[in-house]
Amino acid sequence: MPEHTLKRFDEELERLSATISEMGGLAENQLAQSLVALRTRDTEAAEKVIGDDARVDALDEAVQEQTIKLLALRQPMAIDLRVILSSIKIAAALERIADYAKNNAKRSIVLSQTTPPPAAVSGIDRLGRLVRVALKDVLDAFAHGDVDKARDVWQRDEEIDQVYTGLFRELLTYMMEDPRTITACSHLMFMAKNIERAGDHVTNIAELVSFRTAGHGFEEARPKGSAALYAAGSAP
């Protein structure tokens, strides 16, 4: 970000970015711990994810307050305006990612009372790890204004969608072959969709990193690996 005549303005912009970085770190941890809760059947870890969601919400409110103050008092233009406007949207995306992690933690508590197919649980974990790494990388891109790294994350959305599509079909197969798995696999299906949606928010953040740094998003259409699934009308 450029330096301004008013040092106070620079400090306020840095504080805004720091708040988003803190929020991103919490959202990443929430996603990681929700996967641990599922993988290890750890209800205490799940309860902690649910309880910690309030911290992410509080930071989201702090970002909103900071941006409103900056818009009202500083009347920003050009790159400063892009930084502030993108901050609101990035915070909203991180808040949704944390919400998906919280929802998955709730479902993992229910699943701890059942016996889901181990291979299906591993599939959820694999999908979650892909999204978690993408989230970590896009937060690094945000911190350094790295448009190339943001583009790399943005392009991974296709792989995430492809893994989700395969997992969705695998879960359907389990349910058709053994009706006793329907309850557990239904929960896993919703969890997979939550993670896939979190991945969409990660790619949205990647686009916003490009916008705030370069003044534009990515020109080409976003690749979608799950297009065939949705065309078939079988998405949850």
Rosetta blueprint (number, residue, H / E / L):
1 M L
2 P L
3 E L
4 H L
5 T L
6 L L
7 K H
8 R H
9 F H
10 D H
11 E H
12 E H
13 L H
14 E H
15 R H
16 L H
17 S H
18 A H
19 T H
20 I H
21 S H
22 E H
23 M H
24 G H
25 G H
26 L H
27 A H
28 E H
29 N H
30 Q H
31 L H
32 A H
33 Q H
34 S H
35 L H
36 V H
37 A H
38 L H
39 R H
40 T H
41 R L
42 D L
43 T H
44 E H
45 A H
46 A H
47 E H
48 K H
49 V H
50 I H
51 G H
52 D H
53 D H
54 A H
55 R H
56 V H
57 D H
58 A H
59 L H
60 D H
61 E H
62 A H
63 V H
64 Q H
65 E H
66 Q H
67 T H
68 I H
69 K H
70 L H
71 L H
72 A H
73 L H
74 R H
75 Q L
76 P L
77 M L
78 A H
79 I H
80 D H
81 L H
82 R H
83 V H
84 I H
85 L H
86 S H
87 S H
88 I H
89 K H
90 I H
91 A H
92 A H
93 A H
94 L H
95 E H
96 R H
97 I H
98 A H
99 D H
100 Y H
101 A H
102 K H
103 N H
104 N H
105 A H
106 K H
107 R H
108 S H
109 I H
110 V H
111 L H
112 S L
113 Q L
114 T L
115 T L
116 P L
117 P L
118 P H
119 A H
120 A H
121 V H
122 S H
123 G H
124 I H
125 D H
126 R H
127 L H
128 G H
129 R H
130 L H
131 V H
132 R H
133 V H
134 A H
135 L H
136 K H
137 D H
138 V H
139 L H
140 D H
141 A H
142 F H
143 A H
144 H H
145 G L
146 D L
147 V H
148 D H
149 K H
150 A H
151 R H
152 D H
153 V H
154 W H
155 Q H
156 R L
157 D H
158 E H
159 E H
160 I H
161 D H
162 Q H
163 V H
164 Y H
165 T H
166 G H
167 L H
168 F H
169 R H
170 E H
171 L H
172 L H
173 T H
174 Y H
175 M H
176 M H
177 E H
178 D L
179 P H
180 R H
181 T H
182 I H
183 T H
184 A H
185 C H
186 S H
187 H H
188 L H
189 M H
190 F H
191 M H
192 A H
193 K H
194 N H
195 I H
196 E H
197 R H
198 A H
199 G H
200 D H
201 H H
202 V H
203 T H
204 N H
205 I H
206 A H
207 E H
208 L H
209 V H
210 S H
211 F H
212 R H
213 T H
214 A H
215 G L
216 H L
217 G L
218 F L
219 E L
220 E L
221 A L
222 R L
223 P L
224 K L
225 G L
226 S L
227 A H
228 A H
229 L H
230 Y H
231 A H
232 A L
233 G L
234 S L
235 A L
236 P L
